[in-house]
Amino acid sequence: VQLQAFGGGLVQAGGYLRLSCAASGRTFSRYGMGWFRQVPGKEREFVAAISRSGGSTYYADSVKGRFTISRGNAKNTVYLQMNSLKPEDTAVYYCAATTLGVPRTSRYEYDYWGQGTQVTVSS
């Protein structure tokens, strides 16, 4: 599966953005999906994940209550709604797909990656 993430940009602290990740192919519903982020010099970190059906989600503590992951299997798209953004949310955000069904938090469990989209939150 090929993934393309978009929707990043520059926003002030307290603002919001919605990231989207479009997947190619007809088997999107077979993949668990996740969002990760990375800043220069640091490892890629888990942000949020969603199961194949969308019935289960999981979040990093740092974004819980502010970010929401969802998916539209009919549109082959996964979303990340980011509210109450903070400067520390600044990073390149990546979407990823895993053949494992339940939400996965380790980047090593994901098989396919999108190219990343930059999110910058100004203070």
N, C-alpha and C positions, 0 to 999 in steps of 0.2 A: 504494500500500500504506500502511496506517496502522499505526503502531508505538506500543506502550505499554510503557514500562520500569517495573520495580518490583523491590523487594528491598533497597533502600538502608536505611540506619539508622545508629545510633551503635554503635561497637565500640571496644574498647581496642586499643592498639598490640600487634601480634603475633597478633591475632585474624583472623577470616575472615568473609566475606560472599559470597553468591551472588546476582548480579543476573540477572534474566530480562527478556527483551524479547519480547512476543507480537506477532505480525503478523497483520493481517487479510488476507482474500483467499486465493485458491487457487494463487497463483503465487510463493509464498515461495521455492521452490527456484531461482527464476530470478535471485535477488538475492544479490550479495555483501553481507556484513553487517560492521558495525564498531561499536566502542565508542570514545567520546571522553569527555573530561572537561573541566570548566571551573571555574575559581575566579574570584571577582569581580575585575575589573580586568585579567584576562589573557585571551589568546586560547584558544579551544577547542583542546585538543590531542589527538592520536591516542593511543589506548591499545592496541587490538588489532583485528585484522580476520580474517575467515575467508571462504574462497571459497564458491561456490554449493553445491558438493558436501560441503564440510567437509574436503576433503582437503589444503587448504593454509591455513596460518595465519601471522600476522605480528604481532610485538609491539614496542611501544616499549621501548627499552633500560631505562627506569626500572622496568618491570614484568616484564621477562623473568625467567622462573624462579619468579615468584610468582603470576602471573595465568594463567588458562587460558580461552580462548574455545572454545566448542563450539556446535553447533546440532543441533536435531532437526527435520528437515524435515517429518516426519509430524505434528509438533505445532506447526509454524509458529512456532518459538521459538528464540532464540539466547540463550546463557548466558555469563556472565562469572564464573568462580570466582576469588575474590580471597583469597589466603592471605598470611600474614605481613604484614599491613597496617601501614602506617607513617602517622604524622600527615600527611606530605606527600601522601598519597593522598586526603586530604580534598578533595572537589569534588562538583559535580553531574555525574552520569554520564549520557550520552546514548547511545542506540543509533541506528544509521542504516543505511539500505539503499542500495545502488548497483546500477545495471544492469550495471556492469562486473564481470566474473567473478572475476578474480584479486584477492587481497587488496589493498586500496587504503588508503593512509595519509593522503591529503590530504582534509580536510573538504570541499573544493570538488568532489570527485568523487562525493559522496553526494547522492542526490536526495530522500530522505525521512528525516525525523527524528522520534524520539519526544520526549516532553515532559520527560524527565530525572528522575532520582531522586537524592536527596541521600545522600552517603556521608560520614560524619564519623568520623575516627579520633582518639581521645584518647590523649594521651601518659601 
